[in-house]
Amino acid sequence: MEQLIRYQVERMLRKKHRNPALHLTPTSRLHEDVGLDSIDMVELVINLEHRFHIEIPDPELEDLRTVQDVLDCVDIHLSEVVN
C-alpha cells in the first residue's frame, strides 16, 4: 500500500509541475524544487482527499513542505480511517 501511495502522490506532483520526468525524492521541497505555489498546494490537498478518501484539515497544509511530509500526512489520515 505504501508504494501505491507514493506512486499516486508523485504522479500528482509531476502533473502539477507539468514535467513527467521530474526527479522526486522524499526530501524534494514542494515550493522550491517542485515549484508549487499556494494555489497548487490547495489543489494538491483536494486531490489527495478525493483520491484517498481522507480529510486533511487546513492547518496541516502549512506543514507540508517536502514530498515526505505529504506521504506522512496521507499515511496518518489513512490509518485514522482504518481505526
Helices and strands as residue ranges (DSSP letters): H 2-17, H 38-52, H 58-61, H 67-82
